[in-house]
């Protein structure tokens, strides 16, 4: 089994006119397309009076062998998803720079905690879902949790000038008069 596998995808962002007085546009991620046909720059795909769509690619979608439990959690939701993570970038037609596309919900959650950029949850396309399931099915089952038993209580070693606390004759012996 390979430690990681990758495939290139394109992402599609949608720009809608905002009704809010403080924002001109509202941006959202709408799709992930495989295989990639992008050239490394944002391309206008569709332009309308209210809505425009932009495409960017290629972006590597990488699955790691050690992240099997995260991918399983994603698949078990019933609606497997991909997350596109975008960093803010001013001065461009599209005000975002692509950081990554991931199938790991925990990685997306960690990026979302920064409250910067844009994180969009996109339904996982069927071809990518089959590719990801084939990789995850090769992974060995994780080790079952085994609770360890304590070896026993280790009494502290008596040192010069220090009376042991938990032994007979120590500071808190039963039957001592205080």
C-alpha positions in Angstrom: 0.0 0.0 0.0 1.3 3.4 -0.9 1.8 6.0 1.9 -0.3 8.5 0.0 -2.0 8.9 -3.3 -3.1 12.1 -5.2 -5.3 13.2 -8.0 -5.6 16.6 -9.6 -9.0 18.4 -9.5 -10.4 21.7 -10.4 -12.5 23.8 -8.1 -15.4 26.1 -9.0 -16.3 29.2 -7.1 -19.5 31.2 -7.5 -19.7 35.0 -7.0 -23.2 36.4 -6.4 -24.1 40.1 -6.0 -24.7 40.9 -2.4 -27.8 42.6 -1.0 -25.8 43.8 2.0 -24.7 47.4 1.9 -21.2 46.6 3.2 -20.3 43.8 0.7 -20.3 43.9 -3.1 -20.3 40.1 -3.6 -20.8 36.8 -1.8 -18.4 34.0 -2.6 -19.1 30.3 -2.2 -17.6 27.0 -3.4 -19.9 25.1 -5.6 -18.1 22.1 -7.2 -15.0 20.0 -7.5 -14.3 18.6 -11.0 -12.1 15.7 -11.9 -10.0 15.3 -13.9 -8.3 18.7 -13.9 -8.1 20.8 -17.1 -6.9 24.0 -15.4 -3.8 26.0 -16.2 -3.0 27.3 -12.7 -5.0 30.5 -13.0 -8.6 31.5 -12.3 -10.7 31.3 -15.4 -14.1 32.8 -15.9 -16.4 29.9 -16.8 -19.8 31.6 -16.7 -20.9 35.2 -16.4 -24.4 36.5 -15.7 -26.1 39.6 -14.4 -26.3 38.2 -10.8 -24.0 35.2 -10.8 -20.5 34.4 -12.1 -18.5 31.2 -11.9 -14.7 30.8 -11.8 -12.6 27.7 -12.2 -9.1 27.0 -10.8 -6.9 24.0 -11.2 -5.0 21.8 -11.0 -5.2 21.3 -7.2 -3.9 18.1 -5.7 -6.3 16.1 -3.6 -4.1 13.9 -1.5 -5.1 10.9 0.7 -2.6 9.8 3.4 -2.4 6.4 4.8 -2.4 7.6 8.5 -5.7 9.5 8.0 -7.9 6.5 7.5 -10.1 7.1 10.5 -10.8 10.7 9.4 -11.8 9.5 5.9 -14.0 6.8 7.5 -15.8 9.5 9.6 -16.4 11.4 6.4 -17.8 8.4 4.5 -20.0 7.4 7.4 -21.9 10.7 7.4 -24.0 9.4 4.5 -23.0 12.4 2.5 -19.2 12.2 1.8 -17.7 15.6 1.1 -14.6 17.4 0.0 -13.6 20.7 1.6 -11.9 23.5 -0.4 -9.8 25.8 1.7 -9.0 29.2 0.4 -6.8 32.0 1.7 -7.7 35.7 1.3 -5.8 37.5 -1.4 -6.5 41.1 -2.3 -6.1 42.7 -5.6 -7.3 39.8 -7.8 -10.5 39.2 -9.7 -11.1 36.3 -7.4 -10.0 37.4 -3.9 -8.8 34.0 -2.9 -5.7 31.8 -3.2 -6.2 28.1 -3.1 -4.6 26.4 -0.1 -5.9 22.9 -0.5 -8.7 20.5 -1.2 -9.2 17.8 1.4 -11.4 14.8 2.3 -10.4 15.1 5.9 -13.1 16.8 7.9 -10.8 17.5 10.9 -8.3 19.3 8.7 -11.0 21.5 7.3 -12.3 22.2 10.8 -8.9 23.2 12.0 -8.5 25.6 9.1 -12.0 27.0 9.8 -11.0 27.8 13.3 -8.7 30.6 12.1 -11.7 32.5 10.8 -9.8 33.7 7.8 -10.3 32.8 4.2 -13.1 30.6 3.0 -13.8 26.9 3.7 -16.5 25.4 1.5 -18.0 21.9 1.9 -18.7 20.3 -1.4 -20.5 17.0 -2.0 -17.9 14.4 -3.1 -18.2 13.5 -6.8 -18.9 9.8 -7.4 -15.6 9.2 -9.3 -13.6 10.7 -6.5 -15.7 8.8 -3.9 -14.9 5.4 -5.6 -11.2 6.3 -5.9 -11.1 7.3 -2.2 -13.0 4.2 -1.0 -10.7 1.9 -3.0 -7.7 3.4 -1.2 -9.2 3.4 2.3 -10.4 -0.2 1.9 -6.7 -1.3 1.5 -5.8 0.2 4.9 -5.5 -2.3 7.8 -8.0 -2.0 10.6 -6.8 0.3 13.4 -5.6 -1.4 16.6 -8.3 -1.9 19.2 -8.0 0.1 22.4 -6.5 -1.9 25.3 -6.8 -0.4 28.7 -3.7 -0.9 30.7 -3.7 -2.0 34.3 -1.6 -0.3 36.9 1.4 -2.3 37.9 0.8 -1.5 41.6 1.4 1.3 43.9 5.0 2.3 44.2 5.8 3.7 47.5 8.3 6.6 47.5 11.8 5.8 48.5 12.7 7.0 52.0 15.3 9.7 51.9 17.4 11.1 54.7 15.4 13.4 56.8 12.1 12.6 55.1 9.5 10.5 56.8 7.5 8.4 54.4 3.8 9.5 54.1 2.0 6.2 53.3 3.8 3.6 55.4 3.3 2.5 59.0 4.8 5.1 61.3 4.5 7.8 58.6 2.9 11.2 59.0 -0.7 9.9 58.8 -0.6 6.5 60.4 -3.9 5.2 61.8 -4.1 5.4 65.6 -1.7 8.3 65.9 -2.7 10.9 68.4 -2.6 14.4 67.1 
